[in-house]
């Protein structure tokens, strides 16, 4: 079976000094090594306040680790973490592979009949200020637009095609 990527977040007892934290981290790394995995990275977030009291502690030493493990060994690692007194809480999750953005983009469909290419001046639109998911061009009532509600930073006044906006202004 192929090893998978996992993320392990541990909360260690606040009673541990730096040497004891290092020993606990080495012990966890040996657990992972015995299971045929490897610790890709470990980051110490330090002492943080807990959301609620755990084992009479209101703070804990947070550690986040990136692991590579064979899925069949995850249960034995969790049993060892549960039985270790220094670890007051842990969360071990499998990291999913990132989804390719091409699949997401393929789901977006544009209705070409809903776009009037003569009335669109692409230079007048700031793409960062437009939320295309909320605009339905067929449902826009020009009389219902409040000109005072327009964000002036979203429009480049030099690039406005007044003939496309107001046909009377073209005269």
BELCOR-V719481 format. One record per helix or strand of 2 or more residues. SS is the DSSP state (hx for helix, st for strand). FROM is the first residue (numbers start at 0). TO is the last residue. If there is no record, write none. Layout:
SS&FROM&TO  SS&FROM&TO
//
This chain:
st&2&12  hx&17&33  st&37&53  st&56&69  hx&70&82  st&86&93  hx&100&105  hx&111&113  hx&116&118  hx&121&123  hx&126&128  hx&131&133  hx&136&138  hx&141&143  hx&146&148  hx&151&153  hx&156&158  hx&161&164  hx&166&169
//
